[in-house]
Amino acid sequence: MEGLNPALNLALTVRRSLEGGESTRAGLQAFAREKGELAVFCRRWLERRDRGADHMALLRELPSMHRRTLFIVFERGLRGEPIHEALCDAEKEVLEACRLEMDRHLALLPFRMMIPLLLFLFPAVLLLILAPFLDILSTGFAP
């Protein structure tokens, strides 16, 4: 799913896996085969967990609280606990965070679009305003 938030893509992939009767591990492995920074992190996290290393310490590398929450939910699922409801809740939180981020970008868009407008139109408007004064000055100094 190109262009989708990686955390949301991860949650959807694992949820589809669970709803299809597969395990949490199968969903995580399916996501880990994809390209992207979060997929690479997911691979490292699973490898550390399989070796018995401190895989939960890796969560400090994640920039987002929502991503950390997802991996904590996945850890519960890998231990055999039911996670479908918690995963759906985490998915809703990630979706809401995506909406808030898009709203923030859309709120700034009109101001960002005004910058080129001002750069191109301001000199022309300034010339229209100053042209009569320049004409008066040029005729006033003529002999």
Summary of the structure (lengths in Angstrom):
residues: 143
radius of gyration: 27.4
end to end distance: 75.0
largest distance: 97.7
contacts: 350
relative contact order: 0.10
helix: 81%
strand: 0%
